[in-house]
Amino acid sequence: MAHILIMPRQGNTVESCIIVDWKVKEGDRVTEETVVCEVETDKASFEIPAGAGGVVLKILHNSGDDVPVLSPIAVIGKESEELETVAAIGFIGKVDNKEDIDLSLLIPDSSHDTHHSSLDIPHSPLNTTNSPLPAPHTQLPASPRARSLAEKEALPLNTVSGTGPEGRIIERDVLAALEKRPALTAAAKAAGRGASPAFGSGFAGRATLDDIASAALLPAHSQLPEYTETPIKGIRKVIADKMHKSLAQTAQFTLNSCASVSKLQDIRSRMKTLEFLPDDIKSLKITVNDLILFAVSRILPRFSYMNAHKSDDSIKTFSTIHLGSAVDTERGLMVPVIRNANLLSLAQISSEAKRLASACQSGGAKPDELSGSTFTVTNLGSLGVTGFTPVLNIPEVAILGVCGIELKPVSSNASGSNFCFEPHIGFSLTINHEAVDGAPAARFLKALCEAVANIDLLLAAG
């Protein structure tokens, strides 16, 4: 019996995973523990072991494919099962476990036609013979028509990017290069192939012999392509799709405000120096973001409609605060969750936020640590951003953007005749207007600004 390797479910909310890279190829021998591929979601990356020993008979998806969870991704078995496996591929649908499957039960016959008619993996051809590799080229690979046109127009083939099979230069590539290059004077064309000038100084913009000579003397970097094109795939594609879905399916509305952080900065400074504080508090190095997260966790319970999810025609309001804290990583944006944040102390929130951020940046965050948030905070203040429009982390109904700190004038006496400057932190609150109206959202933002401005009293209240 062959073993059908499926895409495992990485957390309750993950519907699909992207195959980043295959570590094996068809025909390779593997053990149960051999890592066959690396996959990723919008939250983290994972390695998938073979799960059984044998030969990789068939790989069902390419690197970069977005594969639904619990769908087959490879078949592992004995060499003698190869043809049987290929014949069965078209009849493997989603399976609910990793049990070995007897492929003989999957071979099409009259008793299976109806049962398998709704499965969504296309039938694969029986011809699995590898195509022979082309002979090595002794010159730039180009079609005869492309080479003839380049010769006629005195266009160096080494300035043309090929889009044909295996990078072969075809006629349309030469035509595209000619559109970018100025027409040549008769003397320049008669001189034969040389450098390809970017502009022409001759009559009607034609390139002259001098233009060609000058182009040949230009440094190598000036001959680089005008741009590079990178496919959107992997976690970048997942994030792009999620952001588009968020904006397309919700009525997003952003409010902006600010709060004085004079007391917050003073408290943070004193936390570093006061001798009576425990060493574990000093070592945490409480940040401005930690204090904002603490303030949010204490204010949200008073505005439960902000701590909610909207799905279809219903709204789920949560009694516990599971606080998402956006983290910038090399792989892309990730949102780990500080669970039960309203029940944690400032020190506990700070410690958990740092632990989760480190796990995200190292690639070690677990799926359960990256799902289930009820409200999200994203901070761009350290990058000097003074205002932005956060995009909802659906199905949440609100997300708070934390901006940079700026000096703002405030009245220093009752009559308002004198002013001084105080540091203020900016907030950008995006809501789903389908679930929350502007005025209730503004009341939450006002209360949060008051809490931040009076963070000493908030900390005293616990």
N, C-alpha and C positions, 0 to 999 in steps of 0.2 A: 504494500500500500504506500502511495506517495503522500507526502506531507504538504498541505496547502498552507503557506505562510500568509497570514492576514495582517492588515494594518491595525495595530492595537489602538484601543481608545485611550487617549491621553487626557483624562479629566472628563467630567460629566458634560461640560459645555463645548467640547471640541468635536466638530463634525467631520473634519478632514485634516490630513497632514500632507505636507509637501516633501517629496523625496529629494533630498539635497544631493546625495551621492551614493552610488552603488559601490560597495567594497569588494564585491565578487562579480564574476561574469558567468554566463551559461557554460556548463561543463566543469566548473570548479568543484572540488570536493570540500565539504564543510563538516564541522562537528556541531553538536547541539549548541555550543557556546559561541561559535563563530559569528562575529558581527557582519551581517550581510549588507546593511545599508544604514544611512543616517537620515533622519526625517526631522522636520521642524513644523511648529505651529506658529501662530502669532505671539506665542508666549515663551516657548523654550525649544531646545533641540534634544533629540534622543537617538540612541543607537538601538537597532533591532537585531537580536540574535536569531540564528537560523531556527532554533527550536527543535531540530532533529538532525541527525547525521545522514550523509549521503551525497548525492551529486545535484548541483543546481540544474534542474532540467529546463526550466523556463522562467524568465523574468518578464512580468506582465506589464510593467510601467517603466517609463524612462525617467531619468533624473530631471527634476523640475516639474514633474506631474503633480497635480493636487489630487490626492486620492481619498475618497470617503473612508471613514473608519470602518473596520470589520469587513473590508473588501480584500480579496486575494491580491497579493503583490508578487508572489513567486511560488514555484513548485519545486520541491526537493524530494528526491527518491533514488531509485536504482537506475543505472544506465539503460537497462532493458525496458524501462517504462517510458522512454523518451517519446516515441511516436504516439503511444497511448495518451500521454500527457498532452501533447500538442492537439490531438483530436478532441480532448476534453475541455480545453481552455474556454471554448465558447459556451460551455454549460456550467461554469463556475460563477455563481452569484455571491451575494453577501452570505457569510456564515457567522455563527454566533460564538464560536470557540475555535481553539487551535487543534482540535482532535484530528488525527490522521484520517484521510478520506480515501476510500477504495475507489480508484479511478475507473474501475470497470463499471461502477454504478453511474458514472457520469458520461459514458460513451453514448452518443445519440442513438435511440431506436424508437420504435413506434410507441412504446409505453412511456417515453420521457418527453415527447414533443410538447404536450400540453403543460406538463409540470414546469418546464424550463422556458416557456415562451416569453415570460416577462422579465427574464434576467437581463442585466444591462451591460454585460461585457461582450463586445463583438467577437464573432468567431474568427479564430486565427488560421491562416493557411497552413497546410501540412508541409510545405516546402521550407525547411529550416537550413538549407545549404547556404553557407556564407558566400557572398560574392567575392570573386578574386580581386586582390588589390591591384590597382593600376600600376603600370611600370613607372619607375622614377623618371621625372622629367629632367632633361639636360638643359632646358631653357624654361623661361616663364611659360606656364601652361596657358595656351590661348587657342581659341577655335580658328580655323583657316580664315573665315570671314573677318574675324576681329583683327587678326594679324595683317590681313591685306589692307583693311581700312586704316589701321595705324600706320602702315608703311606709306600709304598714299598721302596721309595728312601729316607725315613727319612727327608723329606722336610717340614718345618713348613708352613702351609697354610697362616699364618699371614705375611709371607715374600713374598707372591705372589699377584700381582695386577690382578684383574679380568677384562676381556674384554667382558664377556658375557652379556646377558640382565640384566639390573639393577646392574651391577658390579659383576655378578656371575662368580666364578672361573671355567673355563672349562679346558679340557685336554691340549689344546695348551698353556694356561698360565703356567701350571706346566712345560711343556716341555721347554718353553722359560726361566723359572727360573732355570731349571736344566742346561741349556746351559751356564748360567752365573756363576753357582756355581761349584766349583771343585768337582770331583768325591770323594767319601768317602772311607776310608779304611773299611775293614770288621768290625773292632771293633767299629768304629764311627757309621756305619750304624746300627749295632746291638744295640747300645745304645739308638736308637729311636730318636724321633724328639726333636730338641732343636734349638739353634741359627743356622743361615745359614752363614758359613764363606765365606769371599770374596776370599780367597786364601788358598792353601794347602801347608803345609811344609813337608809332607810325600813323599814317593817314587813316582816318576812320577807325582808329583804335587797333590797327593791325600790329602784330609783334614783328619787330625787325631783327636782323642779325645781332645787333647790339643788345636787344632785350633778351635774346636767347643766351648770349654770352654772359650777361649780368646774372641771369637766373642760375647759370651753372656755378657761379661764384658764391651764391648765397649759402649761409650756413645750413646744416642739415635740418635744424629745427624749423626753418622757414618753409620746408617742403612737407611738413606734417599735414595730415588730412585736416580739413576745415573743422570737423567735429568727430567725436566718437559716439557710437550708439550702443547702449547697454540694455539688454532685455529686462523688463520688470518681472522678477520671479522671486521665489523663496519668500522669506518673511516680509520683504518690501511689498510684494504683490498682495499678501494677506492683509497687511496694514492698509494698503491703498483701497482694497475692496471693502474693508471694514469702515474706513472713513467715508467712502462714497455712499455706502449703505446708510450710515448714520445721518448724513446730510439729506439723502434722498427720501428717507422714511420718517423724519421727524421735523417738527416746526421749531427750529432753533432760534433762540433770542438771547442776546447778551447784555448784561448790565455791568456798569463799571463804577467803582467807588475806591476810597482809600482810607487808611487809618493811621493815626500817629503811632510810631514805634519807639518813642523816646523811652518809655518805661520798659518796653521789651528789650531794647538794646542794653539798657542799664542792668536789668536782671541777668541777661546773658553774660555780660561782662563780669558781674559779681560772682556768678556761678563758677567762674574760672579761678577766682582768687580767694574767696572766703575760706578760712581754715577749718571752720566747724563742719563744713559739708563733708559727707562721706566720700572716700576716694572713688567709689564706683560711680558717683554722680559726676565728679570732676572728670573722670576718665572718659565719660560718654561724649564730652564736648558738644553740649546741647547747641543745636543750630537754630537759626531763625525759622527754617522749615519745620523743625520739630515742634516749636512753640505754636506755629500756625496749625499744624495737624492736631495738637492738643486742643487748641481753641475750637476748631471745627468739631471735634469729637464731643465737646461739652455743649455747644450751641445747637447742633443738629437735633437732639432729642426734643427740643422745644418746638421744632418745625418739622414734624415727622413727614409732612408731604414732600419735603426735599430729599428724604432718605427712602427712595422708592424706585420701583421698576415699572415701566409701561410696556405691555405686550398686547397687541391686538386692541380689544375694547375693554381691557381691565387694567387696574393699577394695584400693584402689591406694595403696601407700606410696611416697612420693617421696623421692629422695635429695637433691634440691636444695630450698632454702627459697624459695618465692615468697610473700612476706609481704604480705598485704592490710592496708591501714591505712585505717580508716573515716574519711570526711571529711564534715562537715556543710556542706551548701550550700543556697542559696535554693530550689533545685529539689528537694531531698530528699537522703537519705543516699546517698553514693557510696563505692565501695571500690576505689581504685586499687591497683596491685600493684607492690611493690618486688621486682624479679626478682633471683634469685641473691643474696638478702640475706646468706646465710651466707658469701659470698665477698667482701662489701664491707666497707670500713672504716667506723668510726663517722662520719667526715666524709662519706663517700659515701652512707651511709644517710640522714644528715641532709639532705644536698643533694637527694637523689632524693625523699625524703618531702615536702620543701617544694615542689619542682617539680611533683609530681603533685597536691598539694593545691591549688596555685595554678591548675593546668590545670582541675581539677574545678570550682572556684569561678567561673572565668571562662567555663566551658562549652566549653573547648577540649580536653578530654581525649579521646584516641583510643580506639576500641573495644578494641584490643589491650592498652591500658594499664589496662583495667577488667575484665579477665577472666584466669582461670588461677591465682588464688591457691590456696595449699595450706594456709594457716593465716592467721587474721585477728586483728588487734588493734583494739579500739575503746576510745576514751578519753573518759570523761565527768568525769574528775577536775577539770578546770578549771571545771566548772559546780557544784562543791561536792557531787557525788554520792559517798556513802561506801559504796555497795553496790548492785548491780543484777544482773539476769539477762540477759546478752547472748543474742541469738537466733542460732542457727547460720547461717552463710553456706553453705548446702548447695551442693554435696555434701561440703564439709569436715566433719571429725569433731570439730573443736574451735574455740573462739573465746575469746580472752582479753579480759576487760573490765578497764580500768584505772580505778581510783577515785581519790578525793581523798587528800590527805596530812593526817594527824591526829597529834597528840601522844599517845603511849601510854607507860605506866609500864614500865620495865625495871629489873632488878636491877643495882645498881652495884658489888656486891662478891660474893665467892665464897659467903658465908654466906646471901646473900639478905635480909639485914636492912636494907639501904638501897636506895632506889629513886631513879631519875631519870626524866625524860621525854625521849623521843626521837621525832622525826618518823617516821611509818610511812606507806607507801603501800599502799592496798588493791587486791587482785586478785579478780576474779570469773571463774572458768573454767567455761564451759559445754562439755559433751562430748555426743556421741551415744553413749548407753549401749549401743546395738546394736553399736558398733565398738570402744569403749574402756570398760573397767571402772573403777570408782571408785578403787581402790587404785593402779593404774598412772597414772591422771590425777593423783592426789594426789602421787605421787612426782615427776612433772614439775613440778607447782606448787611443791613444796618446794624442788626444785633451782633453780627460777627465783627464788624469794624469796632463797635463799642467794647467788645470783649478783648480784642487785640490791643486797643488803646489802654485798657485797664487790666492788662494781663496779670499784674500782681494780685489783684482781687480775685481773678479767676483761679489762679494757682492756689490761693489761700482757701478758696471754697472747695478745691479738689476736683 
